[in-house]
Amino acid sequence: MPNENCDTNLVIVHLGELVLKGGNRGWFEDKLINGLRANLQGLRVSSISSQSGRTVIEFAEYYAVQSLKNRLSRVFGVATFAPAVCAAPNLADIEKAVFSCLGDRQFSTFAVRARRIDKRLPFSSQEVNERIGAFVRSYASALVNLDNPELTIGIEILSDRAYICMDKFKGAGGLPVGVSGRVAGLISGGIDSPVAAWRMMKRGCLLDFIHFHSAPFTDSASQEKVTELVEILQKWQCGRGRLSMVPFGDIQRKIVTVVPEKYRVIIYRRFMVRMASMIARDWGCESLITGEALGQVASQTLSNMATVNSAAAMPILRPLVGMDKQEIVDSAKEIGTYDLSILPHQDCCQFFEPRHPATRTTAEELQKVEEGLDIESLMKEGLTTVR
């Protein structure tokens, strides 16, 4: 079990998918370093550098591992990270560094995992494993267990230095935020849409947010709730996204007077993606994101999704489309939005909601239904009061 109750001034970050990026890898690493700097803002960082496939963070003073973990675990592109100490790349100094790291740790089994990055060094990885293993076995009266050790001693030996790590933490994985472009997430106060936004952040997208609310027919609770949800999500991208609130209640009221009940939910969504496309384009976004999952509710069918797509001026991505509800709930708990999402609120899609929505529609069918609506006028009316 990693020890979080100590201080360090050096952290080794191992990359996830970035190691597969070939000729573009340097650009991806630069984006990752920018993300690390942003998440470590306020701390005295001496340097962040790429060294032979790893990123090394050096601090000007010691910080609690727990506080660093809280920050670094939210940086996409990081597979694992570990507090470390640095030693000269020779067996004697590595042994001394291991001794200083062991301190008063209590463990009965251990493993040494050495990697000699520079193959010109006059000893092999196996020689390091054997020498350090013999030392630890003698020092701590512990047994070697390569399959399930209580303590794993990681040693990475470069040409001019060696890094020793004993506590490795899991990172967020994925790709650094921003490498895949900018997108706009349609966010409600429910469980699904925040998870959809988070999953796109993990794929390297910078998220802006658009919320449709039913004021003046509902109170401000949904807007306040969404603002809090976005604040949680912003921690995963260093607060770089924007949030726009779009009043939708008057548009819904007019839709109700013209559109047959079974089509209303789909018409609502078509209006939303039309308006969201305009906002997103002004922001420089390349796609819309929604929290729809196939078959989760009656209106979320393939044909209905296609009907909604036809009204949008840009692609609509649905990262939850193949997930079941429990998987989505588990993700919401992981990212910290679940407890807030389950609080009651008045959602605009539930307002004026039909009892039996259509499950199979076509774009042509809905276009005929929309002939009774002044689409441009309604959209203009809604967008003039966006905040």
TORLOLUM-856096 format. One record per residue (C-alpha): residue in one letter; x, y, z. Coordinates in steps of 0.02 Angstrom, whole numbers, padded with zeros to 5 digits, always signed. Layout:
BEGIN
AXYZ ...
REM end
This chain:
BEGIN
M+00000+00000+00000 P+00077+00168-00050 N+00127+00282+00091 E+00041+00451+00077 N+00100+00515+00246 C+00269+00584+00196 D+00347+00730+00104 T+00442+00739-00060 N+00523+00864-00177 L+00533+00749-00329 V+00397+00657-00426 I+00418+00539-00574 V+00271+00537-00695 H+00248+00392-00815 L+00151+00422-00974 G+00001+00324-01034 E-00047+00322-01218 L+00079+00459-01256 V+00216+00328-01276 L+00126+00269-01434 K+00122+00439-01520 G+00277+00421-01628 G+00334+00580-01714 N+00204+00687-01625 R+00256+00629-01453 G+00354+00786-01412 W+00201+00894-01443 F+00094+00782-01332 E+00225+00788-01195 D+00228+00978-01203 K+00039+00980-01180 L+00056+00863-01032 I+00189+00974-00952 N+00074+01124-00975 G-00064+01028-00886 L+00052+00979-00745 R+00108+01159-00721 A-00071+01219-00716 N-00121+01089-00586 L+00031+01129-00479 Q+00001+01316-00483 G+00040+01395-00315 L+00179+01271-00275 R+00364+01308-00295 V+00406+01203-00448 S+00589+01209-00498 S+00572+01114-00661 I+00464+00994-00760 S+00560+00899-00894 S+00545+00747-01007 Q+00683+00620-00975 S+00694+00459-01076 G+00508+00421-01080 R+00460+00492-00911 T+00418+00665-00847 V+00512+00725-00694 I+00443+00859-00578 E+00567+00943-00460 F+00507+01058-00321 A+00603+01195-00231 E+00537+01131-00064 Y+00459+00975+00009 Y+00271+00947-00003 A+00155+00820+00074 V+00130+00672-00042 Q-00057+00673-00008 S-00075+00853-00067 L+00024+00815-00226 K-00080+00660-00255 N-00241+00762-00247 R-00175+00874-00385 L-00084+00750-00498 S-00223+00620-00498 R-00329+00744-00598 V-00204+00768-00740 F-00255+00673-00897 G-00111+00592-00990 V-00030+00526-00831 A-00029+00336-00812 T+00059+00330-00643 F+00160+00447-00534 A+00277+00415-00389 P+00374+00515-00259 A+00559+00482-00286 V+00736+00514-00230 C+00882+00540-00347 A+01051+00454-00337 A+01209+00439-00441 P+01197+00295-00567 N+01308+00172-00474 L+01265+00026-00360 A+01337+00100-00201 D+01240+00263-00212 I+01081+00174-00264 E+01096+00064-00110 K+01119+00217+00002 A+00965+00298-00075 V+00862+00141-00047 F+00919+00140+00135 S+00862+00320+00159 C+00693+00282+00079 L+00659+00129+00186 G+00663+00227+00349 D+00547+00143+00474 R+00434+00060+00345 Q+00355-00101+00403 F+00339-00241+00274 S+00365-00428+00269 T+00382-00454+00081 F+00456-00349-00058 A+00513-00346-00239 V+00646-00245-00327 R+00606-00189-00505 A+00759-00110-00585 R+00767-00039-00762 R+00933+00010-00838 I+00882+00139-00967 D+01060+00173-01023 K+01128+00006-01084 R+01307+00072-01080 L+01313+00065-00891 P+01434-00069-00825 F+01300-00173-00737 S+01136-00253-00786 S+00960-00229-00718 Q+00970-00403-00644 E+01129-00359-00550 V+01040-00210-00474 N+00892-00320-00425 E+01007-00446-00341 R+01116-00322-00247 I+00974-00212-00184 G+00869-00366-00148 A+01007-00440-00040 F+01028-00275+00052 V+00842-00255+00089 R+00824-00436+00142 S+00964-00413+00267 Y+00909-00240+00326 A+00724-00276+00350 S+00722-00464+00376 A+00592-00471+00237 L+00560-00602+00105 V+00564-00579-00083 N+00393-00598-00165 L+00390-00554-00348 D+00205-00593-00372 N+00118-00497-00233 P+00243-00396-00129 E+00193-00279+00011 L+00328-00158-00047 T+00391-00132-00224 I+00555-00040-00245 G+00564+00038-00418 I+00734+00091-00484 E+00758+00180-00650 I+00938+00208-00701 L+00978+00340-00832 S+01149+00388-00897 D+01180+00524-00767 R+01061+00481-00624 A+00951+00349-00545 Y+00776+00370-00476 I+00713+00265-00331 C+00525+00252-00299 M+00430+00152-00169 D+00254+00224-00182 K+00166+00223-00349 F-00005+00302-00377 K-00126+00278-00520 G-00152+00428-00633 A-00305+00481-00731 G-00242+00403-00893 G-00304+00460-01062 L-00232+00607-01160 P-00183+00783-01103 V-00329+00904-01108 G-00325+01007-01268 V-00234+00888-01385 S-00397+00832-01467 G-00475+01004-01489 R-00616+01101-01408 V-00795+01036-01389 A-00956+01096-01307 G-01046+00983-01184 L-01234+00998-01159 I-01246+00980-00971 S-01400+00953-00863 G-01407+00928-00675 G-01418+00739-00692 I-01293+00598-00678 D-01255+00565-00861 S-01200+00727-00944 P-01059+00768-00821 V-00988+00593-00848 A-00999+00616-01036 A-00902+00780-01021 W-00770+00699-00911 R-00745+00555-01032 M-00713+00677-01173 M-00588+00772-01065 K-00501+00605-01041 R-00488+00588-01230 G-00396+00754-01238 C-00540+00874-01270 L-00556+01044-01189 L-00737+01061-01132 D-00851+01211-01135 F-01026+01190-01062 I-01202+01237-01116 H-01352+01219-01000 F-01533+01238-01054 H-01653+01284-00914 S-01841+01309-00908 A-01848+01479-00824 P-01966+01568-00795 F-02070+01411-00767 T-01943+01334-00647 D-01837+01405-00508 S-01649+01436-00518 A-01602+01272-00433 S-01548+01184-00593 Q-01437+01330-00642 E-01354+01334-00471 K-01332+01146-00474 V-01254+01147-00647 T-01136+01286-00595 E-01074+01176-00452 L-01058+01024-00566 V-00955+01124-00690 E-00843+01184-00548 I-00806+01002-00507 L-00770+00959-00689 Q-00662+01113-00712 K-00537+01041-00588 W-00497+00909-00720 Q-00451+01042-00848 C-00383+01181-00735 G-00537+01291-00751 R-00511+01327-00936 G-00690+01296-00995 R-00838+01415-01014 L-01018+01395-00957 S-01169+01468-01047 M-01347+01467-00977 V-01484+01462-01109 P-01666+01502-01060 F-01777+01372-01142 G-01944+01383-01051 D-02029+01504-01172 I-01974+01399-01320 Q-02045+01243-01238 R-02209+01331-01203 K-02227+01377-01386 I-02179+01202-01443 V-02315+01129-01332 T-02448+01233-01419 V-02402+01169-01593 V-02316+00999-01581 P-02408+00835-01546 E-02363+00768-01375 K-02264+00615-01430 Y-02141+00720-01532 R-02104+00854-01403 V-01947+00781-01324 I-01866+00757-01495 I-01915+00933-01549 Y-01841+01002-01386 R-01678+00913-01424 R-01675+00972-01604 F-01694+01152-01545 M-01559+01126-01414 V-01430+01060-01536 R-01470+01198-01662 M-01442+01332-01530 A-01294+01243-01452 S-01212+01228-01624 M-01219+01417-01644 I-01145+01449-01471 A-01012+01315-01493 R-00959+01382-01663 D-00934+01555-01588 W-00823+01475-01456 G-00718+01383-01585 C-00784+01211-01538 E-00782+01068-01663 S-00918+00956-01591 L-01062+00942-01468 I-01062+00815-01326 T-01218+00741-01246 G-01248+00616-01106 E-01367+00504-01202 A-01350+00315-01182 L-01434+00198-01304 G-01600+00134-01238 Q-01582+00213-01066 V-01748+00306-01085 A-01885+00284-01212 S-01831+00431-01320 Q-01647+00378-01331 T-01657+00261-01481 L-01547+00252-01635 S-01680+00327-01748 N-01714+00470-01627 M-01528+00505-01610 A-01514+00513-01799 T-01663+00631-01805 V-01580+00746-01677 N-01413+00737-01770 S-01495+00802-01929 A-01536+00967-01843 A-01359+01002-01783 A-01232+01106-01878 M-01086+01003-01811 P-01053+00824-01756 I-01134+00760-01596 L-01029+00639-01494 R-01110+00526-01364 P-00971+00448-01258 L-01095+00354-01148 V-01192+00274-01291 G-01135+00096-01252 M-01130+00107-01062 D-01262+00042-00942 K-01328+00146-00799 Q-01223+00065-00664 E-01063+00098-00761 I-01113+00280-00777 V-01154+00292-00592 D-00986+00215-00547 S-00897+00343-00656 A-00995+00486-00576 K-00940+00428-00404 E-00759+00416-00463 I-00754+00594-00530 G-00850+00670-00385 T-01013+00724-00468 Y-01132+00587-00410 D-01186+00656-00241 L-01228+00824-00318 S-01312+00749-00472 I-01438+00649-00370 L-01503+00801-00277 P-01680+00845-00339 H-01697+00983-00468 Q-01814+01038-00608 D-01738+00978-00770 C-01793+01063-00931 C-01814+00898-01024 Q-01935+00839-00889 F-02033+01000-00898 F-02182+00987-01019 E-02127+00805-01040 P-02248+00689-01132 R-02305+00528-01051 H-02270+00423-01207 P-02131+00496-01317 A-02105+00432-01493 T-01969+00299-01502 R-01945+00290-01691 T-01939+00452-01789 T-01859+00516-01949 A-01789+00686-01994 E-01919+00706-02132 E-02060+00668-02010 L-01999+00797-01885 Q-01967+00929-02017 K-02151+00920-02062 V-02198+00937-01878 E-02084+01090-01865 E-02171+01179-02009 G-02290+01254-01882 L-02146+01335-01787 D-02047+01491-01830 I-01880+01409-01793 E-01768+01558-01830 S-01872+01677-01726 L-01881+01558-01577 M-01694+01527-01582 K-01654+01712-01595 E-01769+01747-01447 G-01681+01615-01341 L-01504+01663-01389 T-01526+01849-01354 T-01548+01811-01168 V-01405+01687-01151 R-01287+01723-01008 
REM end
